[in-house]
């Protein structure tokens, strides 16, 4: 059986096709479109043009998904892209009318829970912190003994911080101070009692994958690795802020679609690293889409899914 999960995010929208056989699933197709819906939000409402642009991409993804599976097996999820807007009902209604797909708008804590469920299928999540930095929200999960014990969704992401504070493409130092103040304000809402630091951080989502790819490129690390020491994140963030060593030329060559959002995203990441005293980041290939597949789609199967965890 094949299933399609479309993830309508505030920055990027993704289509993933999975094959599920004998209690196991594997990804057989992946498509991404940088949609940037957060740029179409004004006074907390998503503009008509933004909704139309979303529908156009969703119809394209739907057509591709139908090459693999039936319409009933295509699932559309939406995160901060729709949950944080005041005209959510109107946007959902138009998406249904124009695409025939019904968005399941996930609450922040649900997004965090499903992200952790997906990541735990790919990496060894014994003790640590999971972070998923999206376009308009950041999800954090504190986990111990393979179980989530605290989670939160913060209304800051790599794109909405850029839209709010950055006047051009590359943030000025004065704008970075505003971004950092915004991040600090949101992180002050985290009142978890932690009796220890958490050396391991699990990274989920496009911002973390981009940070890993850029770090490997700049510091000449093996491109195939999925873990890096957090000191590289601190170094690369400082280089970007100070615009040293032709850093943005390398960034453009490595992750061109993230040129505007990578520094705000790294600023969030660096703040989380400092708060939880993390030493290593392992970037998971799996996240919310796989968590949704397991928890909301495959539960009807008697045999629990097993994707083959990577250690």
RARA-V255500 format. One record per backbone hydrogen bond with DSSP energy under -1.0 kcal/mol. NH is the residue of the N-H (numbers start at 0). CO is the residue of the C=O. E is the energy in kcal/mol with one decimal. If there is no record, write none. Layout:
# RARA-V255500
nh & co & e
NH & CO & E
NH & CO & E
This chain:
# RARA-V255500
nh & co & e
2 & 17 & -2.3
3 & 72 & -2.6
4 & 15 & -2.7
5 & 74 & -3.2
6 & 13 & -3.0
7 & 76 & -3.1
8 & 6 & -1.0
8 & 11 & -1.1
12 & 32 & -2.9
13 & 6 & -1.9
14 & 30 & -2.7
15 & 4 & -2.3
16 & 28 & -2.5
17 & 2 & -3.0
18 & 25 & -2.7
19 & 0 & -3.2
20 & 23 & -2.6
23 & 20 & -2.0
25 & 18 & -1.9
27 & 16 & -2.7
28 & 16 & -1.2
30 & 14 & -2.4
32 & 12 & -2.4
34 & 10 & -1.2
34 & 32 & -1.1
35 & 10 & -3.7
37 & 9 & -2.4
38 & 35 & -1.6
39 & 36 & -2.0
40 & 37 & -1.1
41 & 44 & -2.6
44 & 41 & -1.6
46 & 39 & -2.5
50 & 46 & -2.2
51 & 47 & -2.6
52 & 48 & -2.5
53 & 49 & -2.2
54 & 50 & -2.4
55 & 51 & -2.1
56 & 52 & -1.9
57 & 53 & -2.7
58 & 54 & -2.5
59 & 55 & -1.6
60 & 56 & -2.6
61 & 57 & -2.8
62 & 58 & -2.2
63 & 59 & -1.9
64 & 60 & -2.7
65 & 61 & -2.2
66 & 63 & -1.1
67 & 64 & -2.0
68 & 64 & -2.2
72 & 69 & -1.7
73 & 70 & -1.8
74 & 3 & -2.9
76 & 5 & -3.1
77 & 103 & -2.1
78 & 7 & -1.4
81 & 78 & -1.6
82 & 78 & -2.5
83 & 79 & -1.3
84 & 81 & -1.2
85 & 43 & -3.0
90 & 86 & -2.4
91 & 87 & -2.9
92 & 88 & -2.3
93 & 89 & -2.3
94 & 90 & -2.3
95 & 91 & -2.3
96 & 92 & -2.3
97 & 93 & -2.7
98 & 94 & -2.1
99 & 95 & -1.9
103 & 75 & -2.3
105 & 77 & -2.9
110 & 106 & -2.5
111 & 107 & -2.2
112 & 108 & -2.4
113 & 109 & -2.7
114 & 110 & -2.4
115 & 111 & -2.2
116 & 112 & -2.1
117 & 113 & -2.3
118 & 114 & -2.5
119 & 115 & -2.5
120 & 117 & -1.3
121 & 118 & -1.9
122 & 118 & -2.5
124 & 122 & -1.1
125 & 123 & -1.3
127 & 142 & -2.4
128 & 199 & -1.8
129 & 140 & -3.0
130 & 201 & -2.7
131 & 138 & -2.3
133 & 136 & -2.8
137 & 153 & -2.4
138 & 131 & -2.4
139 & 151 & -2.6
140 & 129 & -2.2
141 & 149 & -2.9
142 & 127 & -2.7
143 & 146 & -2.6
145 & 125 & -2.0
146 & 143 & -1.9
148 & 141 & -3.2
149 & 141 & -1.6
151 & 139 & -2.2
153 & 137 & -3.1
155 & 153 & -1.4
157 & 133 & -2.3
159 & 134 & -2.8
160 & 156 & -1.6
162 & 158 & -2.9
163 & 159 & -1.9
164 & 160 & -2.2
165 & 161 & -2.3
175 & 171 & -2.3
176 & 172 & -1.6
177 & 173 & -1.3
178 & 174 & -2.3
179 & 175 & -2.8
180 & 176 & -2.1
181 & 177 & -2.1
182 & 178 & -2.4
183 & 179 & -2.8
184 & 180 & -2.2
185 & 181 & -1.9
186 & 182 & -2.7
187 & 183 & -1.4
188 & 185 & -1.6
189 & 186 & -1.7
197 & 275 & -2.5
200 & 279 & -2.5
201 & 128 & -3.1
202 & 281 & -2.6
203 & 130 & -2.5
208 & 204 & -1.9
209 & 205 & -2.5
210 & 206 & -2.3
211 & 207 & -2.2
212 & 208 & -2.4
213 & 209 & -2.7
214 & 210 & -2.2
215 & 211 & -2.5
216 & 212 & -1.8
217 & 213 & -2.8
218 & 214 & -2.6
220 & 215 & -2.0
224 & 221 & -1.3
227 & 280 & -2.2
229 & 278 & -2.5
231 & 228 & -1.6
233 & 229 & -1.8
234 & 230 & -2.1
235 & 231 & -2.7
236 & 232 & -2.1
237 & 233 & -1.8
238 & 234 & -2.2
239 & 235 & -2.0
240 & 236 & -2.4
241 & 237 & -2.3
243 & 238 & -1.9
246 & 243 & -1.4
249 & 245 & -1.6
250 & 246 & -2.2
251 & 247 & -2.4
252 & 248 & -1.8
253 & 249 & -1.9
254 & 250 & -3.1
257 & 254 & -2.1
258 & 255 & -1.3
261 & 257 & -2.4
264 & 260 & -2.1
265 & 261 & -2.8
266 & 262 & -2.3
267 & 263 & -1.7
268 & 264 & -2.2
269 & 265 & -3.2
270 & 266 & -1.8
271 & 267 & -2.1
272 & 268 & -2.5
273 & 269 & -2.1
274 & 270 & -2.3
275 & 271 & -2.2
277 & 272 & -1.6
278 & 198 & -2.4
279 & 198 & -2.6
280 & 227 & -3.0
281 & 200 & -2.8
282 & 225 & -3.2
283 & 202 & -3.1
290 & 286 & -2.4
291 & 287 & -2.7
292 & 288 & -2.3
293 & 289 & -2.3
294 & 290 & -2.8
295 & 291 & -2.6
297 & 292 & -2.7
300 & 297 & -2.1
305 & 22 & -1.6
309 & 121 & -2.2
